[in-house]
Amino acid sequence: MHSFKLACVLLIGFTSVMGNSGMALAQAQANQLTLQQALNRARAKAPLLIAARARIEEARARLRGASILLQANPVVEGTAGPRFSEPSSFTAADVSIGQDFEAFGRRSARIANAQSGVTTEIAATDETARQLFHDVGTAFAKALAASEKVKLLSAGDEVASEFLQTAEKRFRAGDIPILDVNLAKSSAARTHSALLSGRAELADALGDLRGLLGIPVDEPLAVSGDLADFGKYDLTTLLSSAEDRSDLRVLEGELQQALSEARLGNTFRRPDFGLIGRYQRDQGDNIAQAGLRIIIPVFSRGQELTATGNARANRIRAELQALKSAIHNEVQASFEVYRERVDAAQELKERALPSIDENETLSKRSYEEGELGLAELLLIRRETLETRLLYVNALLDTFVAGIDLQSKAGVLK
């Protein structure tokens, strides 16, 4: 009976542990972001994009204000009082209502200016997203590379610790001198220090990614992906895509704003006018009048708006031309950099990695057979670890170069 109860308790405990472990594993996997998932989260929750979209709403609010049919409100004026005269007195009154109207074409110019502001803010939001996606992709790549480095350094740290323990045992047995033990200690310390630095690098990269994506500190975060998954790009297609890059559209929107400001300024050369209706009562007589008020643009003729709008338009045209040339050069240079990065990573993969795996196996066998000293073995293992880390760095450089190329071509979305 007691055995049956004990078995039930153990079974329940085992089930609980497995359930908790399963939940922890599921939670960890759920918080492992791929690059595409990170970009999707950036679109939905990145603080920078949320603020940028709010600026679009501000511009649309200005458009609603610019679209009001009449910018001036009606004006009502009135006076009343007794009029003292002999032989009798009268009550005099004077009431008027007026409405001012803008010159022809001013409302449409104002609406065009506000609409250009909306278009500019939309393009500016797209530009914020382009730069954000570049930063997210770069932070993701650094986190992924740091994660791979931590795995390599953890394995190296375990091996170094095992070597140190073996060296200490063999020293106590009188098989090796203290020099070998000191070498093993130094190697273990360097490897463990590198591991701690790798963990710090990973924490730093994940911290950057959290900030960009708006992920709270208490929410688990990990990344998953393949640094060696190189993309294939066509330069002609990239150059064509870059012609519609968001920063170009920002300048084009600003150019339209400047032109609409100059157009708005030109409308002030035309007179504004107003209609007036007036009622008077004088000495018992009722008097109704209608009038017209004309504001003649003699001194203020929109000179500042016209001049600044035209000057700004000329400046933006020059900036547009310079930016188009710069983007063309950027995409071509980034394309060349990416190709060279891919070749560098492939060189290590095809020529370095196979030989270091073989060297690691041979050196361990030679050391066990007494054909290789501990110093030589540690040197080979150090070279092996450094080559593997170098390969991870090469993959990181290639991944970042791909992100940079996509961003400059405007295709990272």
C-alpha positions as CSV (number, residue, x, y, z in Angstrom):
1,M,0.0,0.0,0.0
2,H,2.8,2.4,0.9
3,S,4.6,1.4,-2.3
4,F,1.5,2.3,-4.3
5,K,1.2,5.7,-2.6
6,L,4.8,6.4,-3.2
7,A,4.5,5.5,-6.8
8,C,1.5,7.8,-7.2
9,V,3.4,10.7,-5.6
10,L,6.4,10.1,-7.8
11,L,4.2,9.9,-10.9
12,I,2.4,13.1,-10.0
13,G,5.7,14.9,-9.3
14,F,7.2,13.7,-12.6
15,T,4.1,14.8,-14.5
16,S,4.2,18.2,-12.9
17,V,7.9,18.6,-13.6
18,M,7.5,17.5,-17.2
19,G,4.5,19.8,-17.6
20,N,6.4,22.8,-16.2
21,S,9.3,22.0,-18.4
22,G,7.0,21.7,-21.4
23,M,5.5,25.1,-20.6
24,A,8.9,26.7,-20.2
25,L,10.1,25.2,-23.4
26,A,6.9,26.3,-25.2
27,Q,7.3,29.8,-23.8
28,A,10.9,30.0,-24.8
29,Q,10.1,28.9,-28.4
30,A,7.2,31.3,-28.5
31,N,9.6,34.2,-27.8
32,Q,12.2,33.1,-30.3
33,L,12.0,35.7,-33.1
34,T,13.0,35.1,-36.7
35,L,14.0,38.1,-38.7
36,Q,10.6,38.3,-40.4
37,Q,8.8,38.1,-37.1
38,A,11.0,40.9,-35.7
39,L,10.2,43.1,-38.7
40,N,6.5,42.3,-38.3
41,R,6.6,43.3,-34.7
42,A,8.5,46.5,-35.6
43,R,5.6,47.4,-38.0
44,A,3.0,46.8,-35.3
45,K,4.6,48.0,-32.0
46,A,7.9,49.9,-32.6
47,P,7.7,53.2,-30.7
48,L,9.4,55.1,-33.5
49,L,6.7,54.1,-36.0
50,I,3.9,54.8,-33.6
51,A,5.1,58.3,-33.2
52,A,5.7,58.7,-37.0
53,R,2.1,57.6,-37.7
54,A,0.8,60.2,-35.2
55,R,2.5,62.9,-37.2
56,I,0.5,61.8,-40.3
57,E,-2.7,62.4,-38.3
58,E,-1.5,65.8,-37.3
59,A,-1.0,66.6,-41.0
60,R,-4.5,65.3,-41.8
61,A,-5.9,67.5,-39.1
62,R,-4.2,70.5,-40.8
63,L,-5.8,69.4,-44.1
64,R,-9.2,69.4,-42.5
65,G,-8.6,72.9,-41.3
66,A,-7.4,74.1,-44.7
67,S,-10.4,72.6,-46.4
68,I,-12.9,74.8,-44.5
69,L,-14.9,76.7,-47.1
70,L,-14.7,80.1,-45.4
71,Q,-11.7,80.9,-43.2
72,A,-13.2,84.1,-41.8
73,N,-16.3,84.1,-39.6
74,P,-19.2,86.5,-40.0
75,V,-18.9,89.8,-38.1
76,V,-22.0,91.4,-36.5
77,E,-21.8,94.9,-35.1
78,G,-24.6,97.0,-33.6
79,T,-25.2,100.2,-31.7
80,A,-28.3,101.7,-30.3
81,G,-29.3,104.7,-28.1
82,P,-31.6,107.7,-27.7
83,R,-31.4,110.7,-30.0
84,F,-32.3,113.9,-28.1
85,S,-33.8,116.7,-30.3
86,E,-36.5,119.2,-30.1
87,P,-39.4,119.1,-30.1
88,S,-39.2,115.3,-29.7
89,S,-36.6,112.6,-29.1
90,F,-36.0,109.3,-31.1
91,T,-34.3,106.0,-30.6
92,A,-31.4,105.5,-33.1
93,A,-30.0,102.1,-34.0
94,D,-27.3,100.8,-36.3
95,V,-26.8,97.0,-36.9
96,S,-24.5,95.5,-39.6
97,I,-23.3,92.0,-40.6
98,G,-20.3,91.3,-42.7
99,Q,-18.6,88.3,-44.3
100,D,-15.2,88.4,-45.8
101,F,-14.2,86.1,-48.7
102,E,-10.7,85.1,-49.9
103,A,-9.4,85.9,-53.3
104,F,-10.1,83.3,-56.0
105,G,-7.7,80.3,-56.0
106,R,-6.4,80.8,-52.4
107,R,-8.5,78.0,-50.9
108,S,-7.4,75.5,-53.5
109,A,-3.7,76.5,-53.0
110,R,-4.0,76.2,-49.3
111,I,-5.6,72.7,-49.6
112,A,-2.8,71.7,-52.0
113,N,-0.2,72.8,-49.5
114,A,-1.9,70.8,-46.7
115,Q,-2.3,67.8,-48.9
116,S,1.4,67.9,-49.8
117,G,2.1,68.0,-46.0
118,V,0.1,64.7,-45.6
119,T,2.0,63.1,-48.5
120,T,5.3,64.2,-47.0
121,E,4.5,62.8,-43.6
122,I,3.4,59.5,-45.1
123,A,6.7,59.3,-47.0
124,A,8.6,60.4,-43.8
125,T,6.9,57.5,-41.9
126,D,8.0,55.1,-44.7
127,E,11.6,56.5,-44.3
128,T,11.4,56.1,-40.6
129,A,10.3,52.5,-41.2
130,R,13.2,51.9,-43.7
131,Q,15.8,53.1,-41.2
132,L,14.1,51.2,-38.4
133,F,14.0,47.9,-40.3
134,H,17.7,48.4,-41.1
135,D,18.5,48.9,-37.4
136,V,16.2,45.9,-36.4
137,G,17.9,43.7,-39.0
138,T,21.3,44.7,-37.8
139,A,20.5,44.2,-34.2
140,F,18.9,40.8,-35.0
141,A,22.0,39.7,-36.9
142,K,24.2,40.8,-34.0
143,A,22.1,38.9,-31.5
144,L,22.0,35.8,-33.7
145,A,25.8,35.9,-34.1
146,A,26.3,36.5,-30.4
147,S,24.1,33.5,-29.7
148,E,26.2,31.3,-32.0
149,K,29.4,32.7,-30.4
150,V,28.1,31.8,-26.9
151,K,27.4,28.3,-28.0
152,L,31.0,27.9,-29.4
153,L,32.5,29.5,-26.3
154,S,30.4,27.4,-23.9
155,A,31.6,24.3,-25.6
156,G,35.2,25.6,-25.6
157,D,34.8,26.5,-21.9
158,E,33.7,23.0,-21.0
159,V,36.7,21.5,-22.9
160,A,39.1,23.9,-21.3
161,S,37.7,23.0,-17.8
162,E,38.1,19.3,-18.6
163,F,41.7,19.8,-19.7
164,L,42.4,21.7,-16.5
165,Q,40.9,18.9,-14.4
166,T,42.9,16.3,-16.3
167,A,46.1,18.3,-16.0
168,E,45.7,18.7,-12.3
169,K,45.1,14.9,-11.9
170,R,48.1,14.0,-14.0
171,F,50.2,16.5,-12.0
172,R,49.2,15.0,-8.7
173,A,50.1,11.6,-10.2
174,G,53.5,13.0,-11.2
175,D,53.0,12.5,-15.0
176,I,53.3,16.2,-16.0
177,P,55.2,19.3,-14.6
178,I,53.5,22.3,-13.0
179,L,54.1,24.3,-16.2
180,D,51.4,22.2,-18.0
181,V,48.9,22.9,-15.2
182,N,49.6,26.6,-15.4
183,L,49.1,26.5,-19.2
184,A,45.8,24.7,-18.7
185,K,44.7,27.3,-16.1
186,S,45.6,30.2,-18.4
187,S,43.7,28.6,-21.2
188,A,40.6,27.9,-19.1
189,A,40.7,31.5,-17.8
190,R,40.9,33.0,-21.3
191,T,38.1,30.8,-22.6
192,H,35.8,31.5,-19.6
193,S,36.6,35.3,-19.9
194,A,35.7,35.1,-23.6
195,L,32.5,33.3,-22.7
196,L,31.5,36.0,-20.3
197,S,32.3,38.7,-22.9
198,G,30.2,36.7,-25.4
199,R,27.2,36.7,-23.0
200,A,27.6,40.4,-22.5
201,E,27.6,40.9,-26.3
202,L,24.5,38.9,-26.6
203,A,22.8,40.8,-23.8
204,D,23.7,44.1,-25.5
205,A,22.4,43.0,-28.9
206,L,19.1,41.7,-27.3
207,G,18.8,45.0,-25.4
208,D,19.1,47.0,-28.6
209,L,16.5,44.7,-30.2
210,R,14.1,45.2,-27.2
211,G,14.4,48.9,-27.5
212,L,13.7,49.0,-31.2
213,L,10.7,46.6,-31.0
214,G,9.3,48.0,-27.7
215,I,9.7,44.6,-25.9
216,P,9.6,44.9,-22.1
217,V,12.6,43.8,-20.1
218,D,10.6,41.1,-18.2
219,E,9.5,39.5,-21.5
220,P,11.7,36.6,-22.5
221,L,13.5,37.1,-25.9
222,A,15.6,35.0,-28.1
223,V,16.4,34.9,-31.8
224,S,16.5,32.1,-34.2
225,G,17.7,31.9,-37.8
226,D,20.6,30.9,-40.1
227,L,23.4,33.4,-40.6
228,A,24.6,31.4,-43.6
229,D,21.3,31.9,-45.4
230,F,22.7,34.2,-48.1
231,G,20.2,36.0,-50.4
232,K,20.6,36.4,-54.1
233,Y,20.1,39.9,-55.6
234,D,20.0,41.4,-59.0
235,L,21.7,44.8,-59.3
236,T,19.4,46.1,-62.0
237,T,16.3,45.2,-60.0
238,L,17.7,46.8,-56.9
239,L,18.6,50.1,-58.7
240,S,15.1,50.2,-60.1
241,S,13.6,49.8,-56.7
242,A,15.8,52.4,-55.2
243,E,14.3,55.0,-57.6
244,D,11.2,55.0,-55.4
245,R,13.0,55.1,-52.0
246,S,11.1,56.8,-49.2
247,D,13.6,59.6,-48.6
248,L,13.3,60.6,-52.3
249,R,9.5,60.7,-51.8
250,V,10.0,62.9,-48.7
251,L,11.9,65.4,-50.8
252,E,9.3,65.2,-53.6
253,G,6.6,65.9,-51.1
254,E,8.5,68.9,-49.7
255,L,9.0,70.2,-53.2
256,Q,5.2,70.1,-53.8
257,Q,4.8,71.9,-50.5
258,A,7.2,74.6,-51.6
259,L,5.5,75.0,-54.9
260,S,2.1,75.2,-53.3
261,E,3.4,77.9,-50.9
262,A,4.6,80.0,-53.8
263,R,1.2,79.5,-55.4
264,L,-0.5,80.5,-52.2
265,G,1.6,83.6,-52.0
266,N,0.6,84.6,-55.6
267,T,-3.0,84.6,-54.5
268,F,-2.3,87.5,-52.2
269,R,-1.8,89.7,-55.2
270,R,-5.5,89.6,-55.8
271,P,-7.9,91.6,-53.7
272,D,-9.9,90.1,-50.9
273,F,-13.5,91.2,-50.6
274,G,-16.4,91.2,-48.2
275,L,-20.2,91.7,-48.3
276,I,-21.9,93.9,-45.7
277,G,-25.6,94.2,-44.8
278,R,-26.7,97.1,-42.6
279,Y,-29.9,98.2,-40.9
280,Q,-30.4,101.6,-39.4
281,R,-33.2,103.4,-37.6
282,D,-32.8,107.2,-37.7
283,Q,-35.5,109.7,-36.6
284,G,-38.1,107.0,-36.9
285,D,-37.1,106.0,-40.4
286,N,-36.0,102.4,-41.1
287,I,-33.0,102.2,-43.5
288,A,-31.6,99.0,-45.1
289,Q,-28.2,99.0,-46.9
290,A,-26.0,96.6,-48.6
291,G,-22.3,97.1,-49.2
292,L,-19.1,95.7,-50.6
293,R,-15.7,95.9,-49.0
294,I,-12.6,95.4,-51.1
295,I,-9.1,94.9,-49.6
296,I,-6.6,96.2,-52.2
297,P,-3.2,94.5,-52.1
298,V,-1.0,97.5,-52.3
299,F,1.7,96.8,-49.8
300,S,1.3,93.2,-48.6
301,R,1.1,91.1,-51.7
302,G,2.4,87.7,-50.4
303,Q,6.0,88.6,-51.3
304,E,7.5,86.5,-48.5
305,L,5.5,83.3,-49.2
306,T,6.2,83.5,-52.9
307,A,9.9,84.2,-52.5
308,T,10.6,81.6,-49.9
309,G,8.5,79.0,-51.7
310,N,10.4,79.5,-54.9
311,A,13.8,79.5,-53.2
312,R,12.9,76.4,-51.2
313,A,11.7,74.6,-54.4
314,N,15.0,75.4,-56.1
315,R,17.0,74.1,-53.1
316,I,14.9,70.9,-52.9
317,R,15.4,70.3,-56.7
318,A,19.1,70.4,-56.2
319,E,18.9,68.1,-53.1
320,L,16.7,65.6,-55.1
321,Q,19.3,65.4,-57.9
322,A,22.2,64.9,-55.5
323,L,20.3,62.3,-53.5
324,K,19.3,60.3,-56.6
325,S,23.0,60.2,-57.6
326,A,24.1,59.3,-54.1
327,I,21.5,56.4,-53.9
328,H,22.6,55.0,-57.2
329,N,26.2,55.0,-55.9
330,E,25.2,53.6,-52.5
331,V,23.3,50.6,-54.0
332,Q,26.2,49.8,-56.4
333,A,28.8,50.0,-53.6
334,S,26.7,47.9,-51.2
335,F,26.1,45.3,-53.9
336,E,29.9,45.0,-54.4
337,V,30.5,44.8,-50.6
338,Y,27.9,42.1,-50.2
339,R,29.4,40.0,-53.0
340,E,32.9,40.3,-51.4
341,R,31.5,39.4,-47.9
342,V,29.8,36.3,-49.3
343,D,33.1,35.2,-51.0
344,A,35.0,35.8,-47.7
345,A,32.5,33.7,-45.7
346,Q,32.6,30.9,-48.4
347,E,36.4,30.9,-48.4
348,L,36.4,30.1,-44.6
349,K,33.6,27.5,-45.0
350,E,35.2,25.6,-47.8
351,R,38.9,25.8,-47.0
352,A,39.3,26.5,-43.3
353,L,36.5,24.7,-41.4
354,P,37.1,21.2,-42.8
355,S,40.8,21.3,-41.9
356,I,40.3,22.6,-38.4
357,D,37.8,19.8,-37.6
358,E,40.4,17.3,-38.8
359,N,43.2,19.1,-36.9
360,E,41.2,19.0,-33.7
361,T,40.7,15.2,-34.0
362,L,44.3,14.5,-34.9
363,S,45.8,16.8,-32.2
364,K,43.7,15.2,-29.5
365,R,44.8,11.7,-30.6
366,S,48.4,12.8,-30.8
367,Y,48.2,14.2,-27.3
368,E,46.7,11.1,-25.9
369,E,49.5,9.0,-27.5
370,G,52.2,11.3,-26.1
371,E,53.3,12.7,-29.5
372,L,52.1,16.2,-28.8
373,G,52.7,18.4,-25.7
374,L,50.0,20.2,-23.8
375,A,51.2,23.6,-25.0
376,E,50.9,22.6,-28.7
377,L,47.5,21.0,-28.1
378,L,46.2,24.2,-26.4
379,L,47.6,26.3,-29.2
380,I,45.8,24.2,-31.8
381,R,42.5,24.3,-29.9
382,R,42.8,28.0,-29.5
383,E,43.4,28.4,-33.2
384,T,40.4,26.1,-33.9
385,L,38.1,28.2,-31.7
386,E,39.4,31.5,-33.1
387,T,38.8,30.2,-36.7
388,R,35.2,29.2,-35.8
389,L,34.6,32.6,-34.2
390,L,36.1,34.2,-37.3
391,Y,33.7,32.3,-39.5
392,V,30.7,33.5,-37.3
393,N,32.0,37.1,-37.7
394,A,32.3,36.6,-41.4
395,L,28.7,35.4,-41.5
396,L,27.6,38.4,-39.4
397,D,29.4,40.8,-41.7
398,T,27.7,39.1,-44.7
399,F,24.3,39.2,-43.1
400,V,24.6,42.9,-42.1
401,A,25.9,43.7,-45.6
402,G,22.7,42.0,-47.0
403,I,20.5,44.1,-44.7
404,D,22.4,47.2,-45.7
405,L,21.9,46.4,-49.4
406,Q,18.2,45.8,-49.0
407,S,17.8,48.9,-47.0
408,K,19.6,51.2,-49.4
409,A,17.6,49.7,-52.3
410,G,14.4,50.2,-50.4
411,V,13.3,46.6,-50.5
412,L,13.6,45.7,-46.8
413,K,10.0,45.6,-45.7
